[in-house]
């Protein structure tokens, strides 16, 4: 795959060096996994052939298997002959075309594949078991990203929303503080504000009328939002959307829109007449999400907060 010529020579050189370093690292990891399978008599190519055939009870045409594995026809033929001689695969003529061979695993081949497959699972489990859940999620997400960028696998758009679990509220505080510092240069006073909001929610929220949702993508936390009763409305008929957050790596999946929609549906179900939120004009992506959700801008005011000169905005949405 050609490297974009729009990159500077220095950037291109650093990226090439990093990819090559990763290749060397991953080759060592694969070597370690293969070492864990030395009890198996199979080469890497033989194991791959058995894996592909193990997914297809009715077998596969030889030409299709060659294309799938990108192997030289002569080399593939020699490997299949060895597996056939050892009673692990059978090669029969296609019922519809006498020029084609159908390759299947024999019963002995399926038994050998089952042992090999379990050994592979055990080797990978041994590799990732020392990692904590967050590290495993990051690892899997990075591997999926590599496959999507360099292969032909479409980007996965599936994500889940769930209630908060132990540790999630602390994550909301930490990620808000870090992301707004990185993207807008806000100081620690913003993280302090988020900590107070989250602490109030944890200590005093009414589960019947207030809720929080955590968004997960590939098993990793990537977003959050809160729906609480607006303390400025003495009637208790106004809900307030707070602390909408989507990780940069997860943007473009519609997570922000879904979090806002979930808040609105929850507020409607629980008898609120109106929903409000407070944001700042620099948060353009969030503002577009609110506009698409039907919110309208009520007022603006200049203020100095979080170490910056900002324009605060109040938005609202009629629910009934």
C-alpha positions in Angstrom: 0.0 0.0 0.0 1.7 3.3 -1.0 2.3 5.8 1.7 0.7 9.2 1.2 3.1 11.7 -0.5 1.4 14.5 1.5 3.4 13.5 4.6 6.6 15.3 5.4 9.8 13.2 5.0 10.3 13.2 8.8 6.8 12.1 9.6 6.9 9.4 6.9 10.2 8.1 8.2 8.9 8.0 11.8 5.8 6.1 10.8 7.7 3.6 8.7 10.1 3.0 11.6 7.2 2.6 14.0 5.4 0.1 11.7 8.6 -1.9 11.3 9.2 -2.0 15.0 5.7 -3.2 15.6 6.2 -5.9 13.0 9.3 -7.1 14.7 7.5 -7.1 18.1 4.5 -9.0 16.8 6.7 -11.5 15.1 8.3 -12.3 18.5 4.8 -12.6 20.0 3.7 -15.0 17.3 6.9 -17.0 17.8 6.0 -17.3 21.5 2.5 -18.5 20.7 3.9 -21.1 18.3 6.4 -22.2 20.9 3.4 -23.0 23.1 2.1 -25.3 20.4 5.3 -27.3 19.9 3.5 -30.5 21.0 1.7 -30.2 17.7 3.4 -31.8 14.6 1.9 -29.2 12.3 3.6 -26.3 10.5 2.0 -22.9 10.5 0.6 -23.4 6.9 -0.7 -26.9 7.8 -2.4 -25.4 10.9 -4.0 -22.6 8.8 -5.3 -25.1 6.2 -6.8 -27.2 9.0 -8.4 -24.1 10.5 -10.1 -23.0 7.3 -11.3 -26.5 6.6 -12.5 -26.9 10.1 -15.0 -24.0 9.6 -16.5 -25.8 6.6 -18.1 -29.2 7.1 -18.8 -29.6 3.4 -15.3 -28.8 2.4 -13.8 -26.3 0.0 -12.6 -26.3 -3.6 -8.8 -26.4 -3.9 -8.7 -23.2 -6.0 -10.8 -21.4 -3.4 -8.5 -22.6 -0.6 -5.4 -21.4 -2.5 -6.9 -18.0 -3.1 -8.0 -17.8 0.6 -4.5 -18.6 1.8 -2.6 -16.8 -1.1 -0.4 -19.9 -1.6 1.6 -21.1 -4.6 -0.5 -23.9 -6.3 2.5 -26.3 -6.2 3.3 -25.7 -2.6 -0.4 -26.1 -1.6 -0.6 -29.4 -3.5 2.5 -30.7 -1.6 1.1 -29.7 1.8 -2.3 -31.3 1.0 -0.6 -34.5 -0.2 1.2 -34.7 3.2 -2.1 -34.2 5.1 -3.9 -36.7 2.8 -1.1 -39.3 3.4 -1.5 -38.8 7.1 -5.2 -39.4 6.9 -6.2 -35.9 7.9 -7.8 -34.6 4.7 -9.7 -36.2 1.8 -9.7 -35.0 -1.8 -12.7 -35.9 -3.9 -13.8 -34.9 -7.4 -16.6 -32.3 -7.5 -20.0 -33.7 -8.4 -20.7 -30.7 -10.7 -17.3 -30.3 -12.3 -14.8 -33.2 -12.8 -11.9 -30.7 -13.0 -12.4 -29.5 -9.5 -11.4 -31.1 -6.2 -13.3 -30.8 -2.9 -11.0 -30.9 0.1 -12.4 -31.9 3.5 -11.1 -32.8 6.9 -11.5 -36.5 7.8 -12.7 -37.6 11.2 -9.1 -37.9 12.3 -8.4 -34.4 10.8 -11.3 -32.9 12.8 -10.0 -34.5 16.0 -6.5 -33.1 15.3 -7.9 -29.7 14.5 -9.9 -29.6 17.7 -6.8 -30.3 19.7 -4.9 -27.7 17.7 -7.7 -25.1 18.1 -7.9 -25.6 21.8 -4.1 -25.2 22.1 -4.3 -21.9 20.2 -7.0 -20.7 22.6 -5.0 -21.7 25.6 -1.8 -20.0 24.3 -3.6 -16.7 23.6 -5.4 -16.9 27.0 -2.0 -17.3 28.7 -0.8 -14.2 26.9 -3.6 -11.9 27.9 -4.6 -13.3 31.3 -2.0 -11.1 33.1 -3.6 -8.0 31.7 -6.3 -6.1 33.5 -9.8 -5.7 31.8 -8.9 -2.2 30.6 -5.7 -3.4 29.0 -7.4 -6.3 27.3 -10.1 -4.0 25.9 -7.4 -1.6 24.6 -5.5 -4.5 23.0 -8.5 -5.9 21.2 -9.6 -2.4 20.0 -6.2 -1.7 18.6 -6.1 -5.1 16.8 -9.5 -4.4 15.3 -8.4 -1.0 14.2 -5.3 -2.5 12.4 -7.4 -5.1 10.7 -9.9 -2.5 9.5 -7.3 0.0 8.2 -5.0 -2.5 6.5 -7.6 -5.1 5.5 -11.0 -5.2 3.9 -13.0 -5.6 7.1 -15.6 -2.8 7.4 -15.6 -0.6 10.5 -17.8 -2.0 13.3 -20.5 0.4 14.3 -22.0 -1.6 17.2 -21.8 -0.2 20.7 -23.8 -0.7 23.9 -25.2 1.7 26.5 -25.4 0.4 30.1 -25.8 1.7 33.7 -22.7 2.6 35.5 -20.7 0.0 37.4 -18.1 0.4 40.1 -15.2 2.5 38.8 -17.2 4.1 36.0 -18.0 7.4 37.8 -14.3 7.9 38.6 -13.6 7.2 35.0 -16.1 9.9 34.0 -14.3 12.5 36.1 -10.8 11.5 34.9 -11.7 11.4 31.2 -13.5 14.7 31.3 -10.5 16.4 33.0 -8.0 14.9 30.6 -9.9 15.3 27.4 -10.9 19.0 28.0 -7.3 19.8 28.9 -6.0 18.1 25.8 -8.6 19.6 23.4 -9.4 23.0 24.8 -6.6 23.6 27.3 -9.1 23.9 30.3 -7.4 23.8 33.7 -8.1 21.6 36.7 -11.0 23.7 37.9 -13.1 22.0 35.2 -12.2 18.5 36.6 -13.1 19.8 40.0 -16.5 20.9 38.7 -17.1 17.5 37.1 -16.0 15.8 40.4 -18.6 17.7 42.3 -21.4 16.9 39.8 -20.5 13.2 39.8 -20.2 13.1 43.6 -23.6 14.7 44.0 -25.1 12.2 41.6 -23.5 9.2 43.4 -24.6 10.4 46.8 -28.1 11.8 46.2 -29.6 10.8 42.9 -33.2 9.5 42.7 -33.0 6.3 40.6 -36.7 6.7 39.6 -36.0 10.1 37.9 -32.3 10.4 37.4 -29.9 8.1 35.5 -26.4 7.8 34.0 -25.4 5.8 30.9 -21.9 4.5 30.0 -21.2 3.7 26.3 -19.0 0.8 25.5 -17.4 0.0 22.1 -15.4 -3.3 21.7 -15.8 -3.8 25.5 -14.1 -0.4 26.3 -15.7 2.6 27.9 -16.0 5.4 25.3 -18.8 7.7 26.4 -21.1 8.8 29.1 -24.1 11.1 29.9 -26.3 12.0 32.9 -29.9 12.9 33.2 -30.8 14.7 36.5 -33.6 16.9 37.8 -32.9 20.6 37.2 -32.4 22.2 40.6 -33.4 25.6 39.1 -37.0 24.4 38.6 -38.8 24.2 41.9 -41.6 22.2 40.3 -39.3 19.3 39.4 -40.7 19.2 35.9 -37.4 20.1 34.1 -34.6 17.6 33.5 -31.0 18.6 32.9 -28.6 16.8 30.6 -25.1 16.8 32.0 -21.5 15.8 31.1 -22.0 14.4 27.6 -18.6 12.7 26.7 -17.4 10.7 23.8 -13.8 9.5 23.4 -12.1 10.9 20.3 -11.3 7.3 19.2 -15.0 6.5 19.2 -16.4 9.5 17.4 -18.2 8.9 14.1 -20.2 5.9 15.4 -23.3 7.9 16.4 -22.6 7.4 20.1 -23.1 11.0 21.1 -26.5 11.1 19.4 -27.5 7.9 21.0 -26.6 9.1 24.5 -28.6 12.3 24.0 -31.6 10.3 22.6 -31.5 8.0 25.6 -31.5 10.9 28.0 -34.5 12.5 26.2 -36.5 9.2 26.2 -35.8 8.6 29.9 -37.0 12.2 30.7 -40.2 11.7 28.7 -40.9 8.4 30.3 -40.5 9.9 33.8 -42.8 12.8 33.5 -40.5 15.7 32.7 -42.0 18.5 30.6 -38.7 20.1 29.5 -35.0 19.3 29.3 -32.2 21.9 29.6 -28.4 21.8 29.2 -25.5 24.2 29.6 -22.5 24.1 27.3 -19.9 26.4 25.7 -19.7 27.6 22.2 -16.3 26.1 21.6 -17.9 22.6 21.9 -19.0 22.6 18.2 -19.5 18.9 17.8 -21.7 18.6 20.9 -23.7 21.6 19.8 -24.4 19.9 16.5 -25.6 16.8 18.3 -28.0 19.0 20.5 -29.3 20.7 17.4 -30.0 17.4 15.6 -31.8 16.2 18.8 -34.2 19.2 18.6 -32.7 21.4 21.2 -32.8 25.2 20.7 -30.5 27.9 22.0 -32.1 30.0 24.7 -29.3 32.3 25.8 -25.6 33.0 25.7 -23.2 34.7 28.2 -19.5 35.5 28.2 -17.6 34.2 31.2 -14.1 33.4 32.3 -13.9 29.8 33.5 -11.5 26.8 33.5 -8.6 29.2 32.6 -10.3 30.4 29.4 -12.5 33.2 28.1 -15.7 31.4 27.0 -19.2 31.9 25.8 -21.7 29.8 27.8 -24.9 28.6 26.2 -28.2 27.4 27.6 -30.2 25.0 25.4 -33.6 23.5 25.9 -36.1 21.0 24.5 -39.8 20.7 25.1 -40.7 17.1 25.9 -44.5 17.2 25.9 
